[in-house]
Amino acid sequence: MSDHVYKMVELVGSSETSIEDAIQTAIKRADQTLRNLHWFEVVQTRGHIENGEVRHFQVVLKAGFTLEGEYP
């Protein structure tokens, strides 16, 4: 078993559909430029209200990925 070192980044995803879609949007976009994504944590959820209805969802995520290379 090898030891892992993780880097953590903060992402913000948004969606007009749902919180889950906002999460998927953030992760899919991050996966285009980051390698070895392994986990995420939702740290904040918010939305936009218009005329008494929810119009937009936004989530703040912390996402972790392993750093490449060998470690002593």
Secondary structure by P-SEA (a helix, b strand, c coil): cbbbbbbbbbbbbbccccaaaaaaaaaaaaaacccccccccccccccccccccccbbbbbbbbbbbbccccc
